[in-house]
Amino acid sequence: MRNGRRAAGLLCFLLCLCISCPVWNACAGAAERLPDRVLMSFYDQSLIIGDSQMRNLGNYMRRKRNGDPGFFPGVRCYGEYSLQMRRLAQKDPDPNPDAIQLTYKGRTATLTGIAMAENPRNVFILIGLNDLIFQHIDRADNYIDRIVALRDEYFPETSLFFMSLTPVTAKRTQKQRDEIAAYNAWLEEKCGKIRAEYMDITAGLTDEQGWMPKEITADNDSHLNADGFDIFVRNLLDYAQARYEQGLWVPDPALMKEGETPQ
């Protein structure tokens, strides 16, 4: 009888402990939605690197900050029109003055150089439409291995996140649409084999056939307009929420101000 009471008491204690533990609640699917301000803090000390899509994201964020300084305050975006993935796999800038490269403080730069200067906690990478990298997975495999090797050598404390390619409109071919989907599936598998994370940002950006609706594009092709970036940003917040629910990220308690309780 005494052992039975002890066992019941222990079970009751463990249940109370689990119920009060936010990580356990998250794993059990009981986590509530964190406020957007808290979710944005997941991206503090982060760089977002890529081509024109990410350059345009940076412009979108700056416009938002004009009216709301607390909009993703810890994010810096570096992108260049027509940039190709192979440039991110270079340690040093290309000496060719006509080469399409990233710039940092008015000078040509590389992902490695910017990361060494900024010392970010996270780097998020979205690139691959310009060089049709989704048609050359062998090249992508090589470039990504090189990017990871550069990180390991020159900025090893930084976490790498590879974002899925954004979808395209029906202006492109069905073959390209399917190749992009296949590439994203490959990229997720690739990230599982290396010290990097995969980030699917396609939710809400496609219709039932897998095309990007032209209404959320600036060019009826692949570049997002403000409405498209509204969805993109919501995906960023959803990703941070998912990391919280999986127990992979714990927000700073100081951000949970009075009145900013989970929604």
Order of alpha helices (4+ residues) and beta strands (2+ residues): alpha-alpha-alpha-beta-alpha-beta-alpha-beta-beta-alpha-beta-alpha-beta-alpha-beta-alpha
